[in-house]
Amino acid sequence: MTRVYIATPYSHPDASVRHRRFEAVNEFAAKMMEQGYTIFSPISQSHPIADHLGPETENWDFWQKQDLPWLELCDAVYVLTLNGWADSVGVTGEIAHAAKLNIPVLYITPEDQGIDNVSR
């Protein structure tokens, strides 16, 4: 069983971009599950919850406390390289944490998966 943590950008001032990123990562997570991977997709879990939290939680300082303990349980981190991934504080933090723990990081392009690369 390979446990994969899926990292991808989420934060954006436009709610429709956040929602499209949520849909894109869900599509990728479903494909991974169909291939037999056990996945954790923090955006898939957190997007619906975020609507019930205050604006003070809209930052990496808050979300890393939720996400990094799950990353530590995984065998690999797959970065779904949606537009904005390289500038994402969260994705950068997830990659750095994985490197610190010697967890392999693989970069997955949305186009190779048949997934829309959500524009900014």
N, CA, C and O atoms as a GROMACS GRO file, in nm:
protein
  480
    1MET      N    1   0.085  -0.118   0.000
    1MET     CA    2   0.000   0.000   0.000
    1MET      C    3   0.090   0.124   0.000
    1MET      O    4   0.172   0.142   0.090
    2THR      N    5   0.074   0.208  -0.099
    2THR     CA    6   0.148   0.334  -0.105
    2THR      C    7   0.055   0.447  -0.063
    2THR      O    8  -0.049   0.470  -0.125
    3ARG      N    9   0.094   0.517   0.043
    3ARG     CA   10   0.015   0.630   0.093
    3ARG      C   11   0.072   0.758   0.033
    3ARG      O   12   0.189   0.791   0.053
    4VAL      N   13  -0.012   0.830  -0.040
    4VAL     CA   14   0.032   0.949  -0.112
    4VAL      C   15  -0.040   1.072  -0.059
    4VAL      O   16  -0.163   1.074  -0.046
    5TYR      N   17   0.038   1.173  -0.028
    5TYR     CA   18  -0.012   1.305   0.011
    5TYR      C   19  -0.014   1.391  -0.115
    5TYR      O   20   0.088   1.402  -0.183
    6ILE      N   21  -0.128   1.451  -0.147
    6ILE     CA   22  -0.138   1.534  -0.267
    6ILE      C   23  -0.128   1.681  -0.229
    6ILE      O   24  -0.213   1.733  -0.156
    7ALA      N   25  -0.026   1.747  -0.278
    7ALA     CA   26  -0.006   1.890  -0.256
    7ALA      C   27  -0.042   1.965  -0.384
    7ALA      O   28  -0.005   1.923  -0.494
    8THR      N   29  -0.113   2.074  -0.370
    8THR     CA   30  -0.149   2.158  -0.484
    8THR      C   31  -0.190   2.294  -0.430
    8THR      O   32  -0.232   2.305  -0.315
    9PRO      N   33  -0.179   2.399  -0.511
    9PRO     CA   34  -0.218   2.532  -0.460
    9PRO      C   35  -0.368   2.540  -0.437
    9PRO      O   36  -0.446   2.472  -0.504
   10TYR      N   37  -0.406   2.623  -0.343
   10TYR     CA   38  -0.548   2.643  -0.313
   10TYR      C   39  -0.580   2.792  -0.298
   10TYR      O   40  -0.670   2.842  -0.366
   11SER      N   41  -0.510   2.861  -0.214
   11SER     CA   42  -0.544   3.001  -0.182
   11SER      C   43  -0.545   3.088  -0.307
   11SER      O   44  -0.458   3.078  -0.394
   12HIS      N   45  -0.644   3.172  -0.312
   12HIS     CA   46  -0.659   3.269  -0.421
   12HIS      C   47  -0.769   3.366  -0.380
   12HIS      O   48  -0.866   3.324  -0.316
   13PRO      N   49  -0.757   3.495  -0.415
   13PRO     CA   50  -0.861   3.591  -0.377
   13PRO      C   51  -0.996   3.563  -0.444
   13PRO      O   52  -1.100   3.605  -0.394
   14ASP      N   53  -0.994   3.494  -0.558
   14ASP     CA   54  -1.117   3.463  -0.631
   14ASP      C   55  -1.171   3.326  -0.586
   14ASP      O   56  -1.105   3.224  -0.606
   15ALA      N   57  -1.289   3.325  -0.527
   15ALA     CA   58  -1.348   3.200  -0.476
   15ALA      C   59  -1.370   3.098  -0.588
   15ALA      O   60  -1.362   2.978  -0.564
   16SER      N   61  -1.396   3.145  -0.709
   16SER     CA   62  -1.418   3.050  -0.818
   16SER      C   63  -1.289   2.976  -0.854
   16SER      O   64  -1.294   2.860  -0.893
   17VAL      N   65  -1.174   3.042  -0.842
   17VAL     CA   66  -1.045   2.975  -0.866
   17VAL      C   67  -1.022   2.871  -0.758
   17VAL      O   68  -0.980   2.759  -0.787
   18ARG      N   69  -1.049   2.906  -0.632
   18ARG     CA   70  -1.033   2.808  -0.524
   18ARG      C   71  -1.120   2.686  -0.549
   18ARG      O   72  -1.077   2.572  -0.531
   19HIS      N   73  -1.243   2.709  -0.592
   19HIS     CA   74  -1.334   2.597  -0.616
   19HIS      C   75  -1.285   2.511  -0.734
   19HIS      O   76  -1.292   2.388  -0.728
   20ARG      N   77  -1.236   2.573  -0.840
   20ARG     CA   78  -1.185   2.496  -0.954
   20ARG      C   79  -1.060   2.417  -0.914
   20ARG      O   80  -1.040   2.305  -0.963
   21ARG      N   81  -0.978   2.472  -0.829
   21ARG     CA   82  -0.861   2.397  -0.779
   21ARG      C   83  -0.907   2.277  -0.698
   21ARG      O   84  -0.851   2.168  -0.710
   22PHE      N   85  -1.009   2.297  -0.615
   22PHE     CA   86  -1.068   2.188  -0.537
   22PHE      C   87  -1.119   2.078  -0.629
   22PHE      O   88  -1.094   1.960  -0.604
   23GLU      N   89  -1.189   2.115  -0.735
   23GLU     CA   90  -1.242   2.015  -0.830
   23GLU      C   91  -1.129   1.943  -0.902
   23GLU      O   92  -1.136   1.822  -0.921
   24ALA      N   93  -1.025   2.015  -0.941
   24ALA     CA   94  -0.913   1.953  -1.013
   24ALA      C   95  -0.841   1.851  -0.926
   24ALA      O   96  -0.810   1.741  -0.972
   25VAL      N   97  -0.815   1.885  -0.800
   25VAL     CA   98  -0.745   1.791  -0.713
   25VAL      C   99  -0.835   1.672  -0.679
   25VAL      O  100  -0.785   1.561  -0.662
   26ASN      N  101  -0.965   1.693  -0.669
   26ASN     CA  102  -1.056   1.580  -0.646
   26ASN      C  103  -1.052   1.483  -0.763
   26ASN      O  104  -1.053   1.361  -0.744
   27GLU      N  105  -1.048   1.537  -0.885
   27GLU     CA  106  -1.040   1.452  -1.004
   27GLU      C  107  -0.911   1.369  -1.002
   27GLU      O  108  -0.913   1.249  -1.029
   28PHE      N  109  -0.800   1.435  -0.969
   28PHE     CA  110  -0.673   1.364  -0.961
   28PHE      C  111  -0.674   1.260  -0.849
   28PHE      O  112  -0.628   1.147  -0.869
   29ALA      N  113  -0.727   1.296  -0.733
   29ALA     CA  114  -0.734   1.202  -0.620
   29ALA      C  115  -0.816   1.078  -0.658
   29ALA      O  116  -0.779   0.966  -0.624
   30ALA      N  117  -0.926   1.099  -0.727
   30ALA     CA  118  -1.010   0.985  -0.769
   30ALA      C  119  -0.932   0.893  -0.863
   30ALA      O  120  -0.941   0.771  -0.850
   31LYS      N  121  -0.856   0.951  -0.956
   31LYS     CA  122  -0.775   0.870  -1.047
   31LYS      C  123  -0.671   0.789  -0.970
   31LYS      O  124  -0.647   0.672  -1.000
   32MET      N  125  -0.611   0.852  -0.871
   32MET     CA  126  -0.511   0.781  -0.789
   32MET      C  127  -0.576   0.664  -0.713
   32MET      O  128  -0.520   0.555  -0.707
   33MET      N  129  -0.692   0.689  -0.657
   33MET     CA  130  -0.762   0.584  -0.583
   33MET      C  131  -0.797   0.467  -0.675
   33MET      O  132  -0.784   0.350  -0.637
   34GLU      N  133  -0.842   0.500  -0.796
   34GLU     CA  134  -0.876   0.394  -0.892
   34GLU      C  135  -0.754   0.310  -0.928
   34GLU      O  136  -0.767   0.194  -0.966
   35GLN      N  137  -0.635   0.369  -0.917
   35GLN     CA  138  -0.512   0.297  -0.947
   35GLN      C  139  -0.458   0.221  -0.826
   35GLN      O  140  -0.353   0.157  -0.834
   36GLY      N  141  -0.529   0.228  -0.713
   36GLY     CA  142  -0.492   0.150  -0.596
   36GLY      C  143  -0.412   0.223  -0.490
   36GLY      O  144  -0.371   0.163  -0.391
   37TYR      N  145  -0.390   0.352  -0.509
   37TYR     CA  146  -0.318   0.429  -0.407
   37TYR      C  147  -0.411   0.466  -0.292
   37TYR      O  148  -0.532   0.482  -0.310
   38THR      N  149  -0.353   0.477  -0.175
   38THR     CA  150  -0.422   0.534  -0.060
   38THR      C  151  -0.378   0.678  -0.054
   38THR      O  152  -0.258   0.707  -0.041
   39ILE      N  153  -0.472   0.770  -0.062
   39ILE     CA  154  -0.434   0.911  -0.073
   39ILE      C  155  -0.488   0.993   0.044
   39ILE      O  156  -0.588   0.960   0.107
   40PHE      N  157  -0.417   1.102   0.069
   40PHE     CA  158  -0.469   1.209   0.153
   40PHE      C  159  -0.458   1.337   0.073
   40PHE      O  160  -0.349   1.377   0.033
   41SER      N  161  -0.570   1.400   0.049
   41SER     CA  162  -0.576   1.525  -0.025
   41SER      C  163  -0.628   1.634   0.068
   41SER      O  164  -0.749   1.645   0.087
   42PRO      N  165  -0.539   1.716   0.126
   42PRO     CA  166  -0.584   1.816   0.223
   42PRO      C  167  -0.684   1.915   0.166
   42PRO      O  168  -0.773   1.961   0.238
   43ILE      N  169  -0.674   1.950   0.039
   43ILE     CA  170  -0.769   2.042  -0.021
   43ILE      C  171  -0.907   1.977  -0.029
   43ILE      O  172  -1.008   2.042  -0.004
   44SER      N  173  -0.911   1.849  -0.065
   44SER     CA  174  -1.039   1.778  -0.072
   44SER      C  175  -1.110   1.778   0.062
   44SER      O  176  -1.232   1.793   0.068
   45GLN      N  177  -1.035   1.760   0.167
   45GLN     CA  178  -1.095   1.759   0.301
   45GLN      C  179  -1.128   1.899   0.349
   45GLN      O  180  -1.234   1.922   0.407
   46SER      N  181  -1.039   1.992   0.326
   46SER     CA  182  -1.048   2.122   0.393
   46SER      C  183  -1.135   2.225   0.322
   46SER      O  184  -1.189   2.314   0.388
   47HIS      N  185  -1.150   2.216   0.191
   47HIS     CA  186  -1.231   2.314   0.118
   47HIS      C  187  -1.372   2.327   0.176
   47HIS      O  188  -1.416   2.439   0.200
   48PRO      N  189  -1.444   2.217   0.198
   48PRO     CA  190  -1.578   2.231   0.255
   48PRO      C  191  -1.576   2.283   0.399
   48PRO      O  192  -1.669   2.352   0.441
   49ILE      N  193  -1.472   2.252   0.473
   49ILE     CA  194  -1.462   2.295   0.613
   49ILE      C  195  -1.430   2.444   0.621
   49ILE      O  196  -1.476   2.513   0.711
   50ALA      N  197  -1.349   2.493   0.526
   50ALA     CA  198  -1.303   2.632   0.530
   50ALA      C  199  -1.418   2.731   0.531
   50ALA      O  200  -1.406   2.840   0.588
   51ASP      N  201  -1.530   2.695   0.470
   51ASP     CA  202  -1.646   2.785   0.470
   51ASP      C  203  -1.703   2.807   0.610
   51ASP      O  204  -1.778   2.902   0.631
   52HIS      N  205  -1.667   2.722   0.704
   52HIS     CA  206  -1.719   2.732   0.840
   52HIS      C  207  -1.618   2.791   0.938
   52HIS      O  208  -1.642   2.795   1.058
   53LEU      N  209  -1.506   2.836   0.885
   53LEU     CA  210  -1.401   2.896   0.968
   53LEU      C  211  -1.393   3.045   0.941
   53LEU      O  212  -1.437   3.093   0.836
   54GLY      N  213  -1.337   3.116   1.036
   54GLY     CA  214  -1.322   3.260   1.021
   54GLY      C  215  -1.205   3.297   0.932
   54GLY      O  216  -1.122   3.212   0.899
   55PRO      N  217  -1.198   3.424   0.893
   55PRO     CA  218  -1.092   3.470   0.803
   55PRO      C  219  -0.952   3.458   0.863
   55PRO      O  220  -0.853   3.456   0.790
   56GLU      N  221  -0.943   3.450   0.995
   56GLU     CA  222  -0.812   3.437   1.059
   56GLU      C  223  -0.747   3.301   1.030
   56GLU      O  224  -0.630   3.281   1.062
   57THR      N  225  -0.821   3.208   0.971
   57THR     CA  226  -0.767   3.076   0.938
   57THR      C  227  -0.722   3.065   0.793
   57THR      O  228  -0.682   2.957   0.749
   58GLU      N  229  -0.728   3.173   0.720
   58GLU     CA  230  -0.695   3.170   0.577
   58GLU      C  231  -0.546   3.191   0.555
   58GLU      O  232  -0.505   3.283   0.484
   59ASN      N  233  -0.465   3.105   0.616
   59ASN     CA  234  -0.320   3.119   0.603
   59ASN      C  235  -0.252   2.984   0.630
   59ASN      O  236  -0.310   2.895   0.692
   60TRP      N  237  -0.130   2.974   0.584
   60TRP     CA  238  -0.054   2.851   0.599
   60TRP      C  239  -0.023   2.821   0.745
   60TRP      O  240  -0.017   2.704   0.783
   61ASP      N  241  -0.004   2.922   0.827
   61ASP     CA  242   0.024   2.897   0.969
   61ASP      C  243  -0.087   2.814   1.032
   61ASP      O  244  -0.059   2.724   1.112
   62PHE      N  245  -0.211   2.841   0.997
   62PHE     CA  246  -0.323   2.763   1.049
   62PHE      C  247  -0.326   2.623   0.987
   62PHE      O  248  -0.332   2.523   1.058
   63TRP      N  249  -0.320   2.617   0.855
   63TRP     CA  250  -0.343   2.490   0.785
   63TRP      C  251  -0.228   2.391   0.800
   63TRP      O  252  -0.250   2.271   0.793
   64GLN      N  253  -0.105   2.439   0.819
   64GLN     CA  254   0.004   2.342   0.832
   64GLN      C  255  -0.012   2.257   0.958
   64GLN      O  256   0.035   2.143   0.961
   65LYS      N  257  -0.077   2.309   1.059
   65LYS     CA  258  -0.100   2.230   1.182
   65LYS      C  259  -0.198   2.117   1.155
   65LYS      O  260  -0.197   2.015   1.225
   66GLN      N  261  -0.283   2.134   1.055
   66GLN     CA  262  -0.378   2.029   1.017
   66GLN      C  263  -0.315   1.930   0.919
   66GLN      O  264  -0.340   1.810   0.926
   67ASP      N  265  -0.234   1.982   0.827
   67ASP     CA  266  -0.189   1.903   0.714
   67ASP      C  267  -0.058   1.826   0.735
   67ASP      O  268  -0.046   1.711   0.694
   68LEU      N  269   0.039   1.890   0.798
   68LEU     CA  270   0.171   1.826   0.806
   68LEU      C  271   0.173   1.696   0.887
   68LEU      O  272   0.249   1.606   0.851
   69PRO      N  273   0.092   1.681   0.993
   69PRO     CA  274   0.091   1.550   1.059
   69PRO      C  275   0.047   1.437   0.965
   69PRO      O  276   0.094   1.324   0.979
   70TRP      N  277  -0.043   1.466   0.870
   70TRP     CA  278  -0.084   1.364   0.772
   70TRP      C  279   0.027   1.338   0.673
   70TRP      O  280   0.050   1.223   0.635
   71LEU      N  281   0.096   1.443   0.630
   71LEU     CA  282   0.208   1.425   0.538
   71LEU      C  283   0.312   1.331   0.598
   71LEU      O  284   0.369   1.247   0.527
   72GLU      N  285   0.336   1.344   0.727
   72GLU     CA  286   0.437   1.262   0.795
   72GLU      C  287   0.404   1.113   0.791
   72GLU      O  288   0.493   1.029   0.807
   73LEU      N  289   0.278   1.078   0.769
   73LEU     CA  290   0.235   0.938   0.764
   73LEU      C  291   0.242   0.879   0.623
   73LEU      O  292   0.218   0.760   0.604
   74CYS      N  293   0.276   0.962   0.525
   74CYS     CA  294   0.272   0.920   0.385
   74CYS      C  295   0.408   0.870   0.337
   74CYS      O  296   0.512   0.901   0.394
   75ASP      N  297   0.401   0.791   0.230
   75ASP     CA  298   0.521   0.735   0.168
   75ASP      C  299   0.576   0.825   0.058
   75ASP      O  300   0.693   0.813   0.020
   76ALA      N  301   0.492   0.915   0.007
   76ALA     CA  302   0.533   1.004  -0.102
   76ALA      C  303   0.442   1.126  -0.102
   76ALA      O  304   0.329   1.122  -0.054
   77VAL      N  305   0.494   1.234  -0.158
   77VAL     CA  306   0.416   1.354  -0.183
   77VAL      C  307   0.410   1.372  -0.334
   77VAL      O  308   0.513   1.376  -0.401
   78TYR      N  309   0.289   1.383  -0.385
   78TYR     CA  310   0.270   1.414  -0.527
   78TYR      C  311   0.222   1.559  -0.535
   78TYR      O  312   0.121   1.595  -0.476
   79VAL      N  313   0.297   1.640  -0.607
   79VAL     CA  314   0.260   1.780  -0.626
   79VAL      C  315   0.186   1.790  -0.759
   79VAL      O  316   0.245   1.772  -0.865
   80LEU      N  317   0.057   1.819  -0.752
   80LEU     CA  318  -0.021   1.844  -0.873
   80LEU      C  319   0.007   1.989  -0.912
   80LEU      O  320  -0.036   2.081  -0.843
   81THR      N  321   0.079   2.008  -1.021
   81THR     CA  322   0.135   2.138  -1.055
   81THR      C  323   0.034   2.228  -1.126
   81THR      O  324   0.057   2.273  -1.239
   82LEU      N  325  -0.077   2.254  -1.058
   82LEU     CA  326  -0.172   2.352  -1.110
   82LEU      C  327  -0.104   2.488  -1.112
   82LEU      O  328  -0.012   2.513  -1.035
   83ASN      N  329  -0.150   2.576  -1.201
   83ASN     CA  330  -0.093   2.710  -1.206
   83ASN      C  331  -0.086   2.771  -1.067
   83ASN      O  332  -0.182   2.765  -0.990
   84GLY      N  333   0.029   2.828  -1.035
   84GLY     CA  334   0.050   2.890  -0.906
   84GLY      C  335   0.120   2.802  -0.804
   84GLY      O  336   0.149   2.847  -0.693
   85TRP      N  337   0.147   2.677  -0.839
   85TRP     CA  338   0.204   2.586  -0.739
   85TRP      C  339   0.341   2.632  -0.691
   85TRP      O  340   0.371   2.621  -0.572
   86ALA      N  341   0.424   2.684  -0.779
   86ALA     CA  342   0.560   2.722  -0.740
   86ALA      C  343   0.562   2.845  -0.649
   86ALA      O  344   0.658   2.866  -0.575
   87ASP      N  345   0.455   2.925  -0.653
   87ASP     CA  346   0.446   3.045  -0.569
   87ASP      C  347   0.366   3.021  -0.442
   87ASP      O  348   0.355   3.111  -0.358
   88SER      N  349   0.309   2.903  -0.427
   88SER     CA  350   0.223   2.872  -0.313
   88SER      C  351   0.304   2.851  -0.186
   88SER      O  352   0.393   2.766  -0.181
   89VAL      N  353   0.273   2.929  -0.084
   89VAL     CA  354   0.341   2.914   0.045
   89VAL      C  355   0.315   2.774   0.102
   89VAL      O  356   0.405   2.711   0.157
   90GLY      N  357   0.192   2.727   0.088
   90GLY     CA  358   0.158   2.595   0.140
   90GLY      C  359   0.231   2.483   0.069
   90GLY      O  360   0.288   2.395   0.133
   91VAL      N  361   0.228   2.484  -0.064
   91VAL     CA  362   0.296   2.379  -0.140
   91VAL      C  363   0.446   2.383  -0.112
   91VAL      O  364   0.508   2.278  -0.094
   92THR      N  365   0.503   2.502  -0.108
   92THR     CA  366   0.646   2.515  -0.077
   92THR      C  367   0.676   2.457   0.061
   92THR      O  368   0.777   2.389   0.080
   93GLY      N  369   0.589   2.485   0.157
   93GLY     CA  370   0.607   2.432   0.293
   93GLY      C  371   0.593   2.280   0.297
   93GLY      O  372   0.668   2.214   0.369
   94GLU      N  373   0.500   2.226   0.222
   94GLU     CA  374   0.482   2.081   0.217
   94GLU      C  375   0.604   2.013   0.154
   94GLU      O  376   0.649   1.910   0.204
   95ILE      N  377   0.655   2.070   0.047
   95ILE     CA  378   0.774   2.014  -0.018
   95ILE      C  379   0.894   2.017   0.078
   95ILE      O  380   0.967   1.919   0.089
   96ALA      N  381   0.912   2.128   0.146
   96ALA     CA  382   1.024   2.142   0.240
   96ALA      C  383   1.011   2.041   0.355
   96ALA      O  384   1.110   1.982   0.397
   97HIS      N  385   0.890   2.022   0.405
   97HIS     CA  386   0.869   1.929   0.515
   97HIS      C  387   0.897   1.786   0.469
   97HIS      O  388   0.958   1.708   0.542
   98ALA      N  389   0.852   1.752   0.349
   98ALA     CA  390   0.879   1.619   0.295
   98ALA      C  391   1.030   1.597   0.279
   98ALA      O  392   1.081   1.490   0.312
   99ALA      N  393   1.100   1.697   0.229
   99ALA     CA  394   1.245   1.684   0.210
   99ALA      C  395   1.315   1.663   0.344
   99ALA      O  396   1.408   1.583   0.354
  100LYS      N  397   1.270   1.735   0.446
  100LYS     CA  398   1.329   1.721   0.579
  100LYS      C  399   1.313   1.579   0.632
  100LYS      O  400   1.398   1.530   0.707
  101LEU      N  401   1.204   1.513   0.593
  101LEU     CA  402   1.174   1.377   0.640
  101LEU      C  403   1.218   1.270   0.540
  101LEU      O  404   1.190   1.151   0.560
  102ASN      N  405   1.285   1.311   0.433
  102ASN     CA  406   1.327   1.218   0.327
  102ASN      C  407   1.211   1.144   0.262
  102ASN      O  408   1.223   1.027   0.225
  103ILE      N  409   1.099   1.213   0.250
  103ILE     CA  410   0.982   1.158   0.180
  103ILE      C  411   0.994   1.201   0.035
  103ILE      O  412   1.006   1.320   0.008
  104PRO      N  413   0.989   1.107  -0.060
  104PRO     CA  414   1.002   1.143  -0.201
  104PRO      C  415   0.891   1.238  -0.247
  104PRO      O  416   0.776   1.226  -0.204
  105VAL      N  417   0.927   1.332  -0.334
  105VAL     CA  418   0.833   1.427  -0.392
  105VAL      C  419   0.833   1.407  -0.543
  105VAL      O  420   0.938   1.410  -0.607
  106LEU      N  421   0.715   1.386  -0.599
  106LEU     CA  422   0.699   1.372  -0.744
  106LEU      C  423   0.611   1.486  -0.793
  106LEU      O  424   0.516   1.527  -0.726
  107TYR      N  425   0.642   1.537  -0.911
  107TYR     CA  426   0.567   1.648  -0.969
  107TYR      C  427   0.481   1.594  -1.082
  107TYR      O  428   0.530   1.532  -1.176
  108ILE      N  429   0.351   1.619  -1.072
  108ILE     CA  430   0.254   1.565  -1.166
  108ILE      C  431   0.190   1.682  -1.242
  108ILE      O  432   0.130   1.770  -1.181
  109THR      N  433   0.203   1.682  -1.373
  109THR     CA  434   0.142   1.790  -1.451
  109THR      C  435  -0.004   1.756  -1.478
  109THR      O  436  -0.037   1.644  -1.515
  110PRO      N  437  -0.092   1.854  -1.460
  110PRO     CA  438  -0.235   1.828  -1.482
  110PRO      C  439  -0.264   1.780  -1.624
  110PRO      O  440  -0.348   1.692  -1.644
  111GLU      N  441  -0.195   1.838  -1.722
  111GLU     CA  442  -0.220   1.801  -1.861
  111GLU      C  443  -0.192   1.653  -1.886
  111GLU      O  444  -0.264   1.588  -1.962
  112ASP      N  445  -0.089   1.598  -1.822
  112ASP     CA  446  -0.057   1.456  -1.837
  112ASP      C  447  -0.165   1.367  -1.777
  112ASP      O  448  -0.176   1.249  -1.811
  113GLN      N  449  -0.244   1.424  -1.688
  113GLN     CA  450  -0.353   1.349  -1.624
  113GLN      C  451  -0.488   1.376  -1.687
  113GLN      O  452  -0.590   1.321  -1.646
  114GLY      N  453  -0.489   1.464  -1.790
  114GLY     CA  454  -0.616   1.501  -1.852
  114GLY      C  455  -0.700   1.592  -1.765
  114GLY      O  456  -0.822   1.593  -1.774
  115ILE      N  457  -0.633   1.670  -1.679
  115ILE     CA  458  -0.701   1.759  -1.585
  115ILE      C  459  -0.675   1.902  -1.628
  115ILE      O  460  -0.565   1.937  -1.670
  116ASP      N  461  -0.778   1.986  -1.616
  116ASP     CA  462  -0.766   2.127  -1.650
  116ASP      C  463  -0.667   2.194  -1.556
  116ASP      O  464  -0.677   2.179  -1.434
  117ASN      N  465  -0.571   2.266  -1.613
  117ASN     CA  466  -0.472   2.341  -1.533
  117ASN      C  467  -0.534   2.475  -1.500
  117ASN      O  468  -0.524   2.570  -1.578
  118VAL      N  469  -0.596   2.484  -1.386
  118VAL     CA  470  -0.674   2.599  -1.344
  118VAL      C  471  -0.590   2.725  -1.353
  118VAL      O  472  -0.483   2.734  -1.292
  119SER      N  473  -0.638   2.822  -1.428
  119SER     CA  474  -0.565   2.948  -1.443
  119SER      C  475  -0.586   3.036  -1.320
  119SER      O  476  -0.678   3.016  -1.240
  120ARG      N  477  -0.499   3.132  -1.309
  120ARG     CA  478  -0.508   3.227  -1.196
  120ARG      C  479  -0.628   3.316  -1.210
  120ARG      O  480  -0.651   3.401  -1.124
   0.00000   0.00000   0.00000
